[in-house]
Amino acid sequence: MSELLERVERLERQNERLKRLVAAAFVGIVGLLVCAASAPQPETVRVQGLEVVDEAGKARIRLALDHEMPSLTILDANGKPRARLAQTRLRAAEGS
């Protein structure tokens, strides 16, 4: 009987330690979230390219630089370009 009582007491101590650990972890996570939410947000996001993907993870819209010229490409579900808006280099008219 005393062996059973010792096991119950040991489990109660372990349970109490676990409760404290979970409470401390919860307080830590809440503290991190508060710090992250109060951090100043950047006014400008800088990237070299941007893709918008669908639920399957396939690129559907791509904003990129192609040969130093900006472009916006809309892709179908198979990844094939269906529409594109791009800047091109202007060439001087011959003889000018």
N, C-alpha and C positions, 0 to 999 in steps of 0.2 A: 504494500500500500504506500509506503514511504517513497518507493521508486516512482510510482505514478504521480505522487504529489510533487516530487522534484522535477519531473518532466513538465508538469503543468506550470510550475513557477518559472522554469527556464524558457518555456514558450511565451509566457506573459512578458518576461523581460525582453525577449527578442521582438515581440510584437510592439512593445513600447518604443524600443530603439527604431524600429521600422517606421512607426508613426512620426517620430521626431525627424527622421531623415526625409520623409515625404513632405512634411511641413516646411523644412528648411529648403528643400528643392523648389517647392511651390513659391515661397517668398523670393528666392533667387531668380526664378523665371519671371515673376511679376516685376521685380526690380529691373531686370534686363529689358523687358518690354516697355516699361515706363521710360527708361533712358533712351531707347531707340526711338520712341515716339516723340520725345522732346528734342532730339538732335536736329540741328538745322538741315533743311532739305536743299540740295543743290538747285540753282536756278537753271542750269544748263546741263543736259546730258550729252556726252560726247562719245560717239562710237564710230567705227570705220564702216560698219554695215548693219542692217537691221532686217530681220525676217519675222513675218507674222505667220504662225503655223496653225493648222487646223487641229481637230481633236486627235487625229492619227499621228501628229507630229510632222506632217509634210508641209513644206514651205508653200504659202499661197500668195504672199506679197513680199517682194524683196526691194529694199532701198539700198543702193550700193553706188560705188564709184567704179565705172568701167573705163579704163584707160584715161584716168583723171577727169572723167566727165560724169556728172551725177545722173542716175537713172532710177526709175520706179517701174518695176515689172510686176504684173499680175499673172499668177500661174494657175493652171487648172488642177484638178485633183491628181492628175498623173505627173505633175511637175513641168508641163509644157507651157512656155510663155504664150499668153493669150492677148495681152495688151501691154504696151510699153510707152512710157513717157521718158524721153532722154534729151539731154542737151547735146548738141553737135557743134563741131567747129565750123565757123563760117569761113568760106574760102573767098578770096578776092576774085572778082570777075576778071577773066583774061582780057588783056589789053588795057587795063585801067592803070 
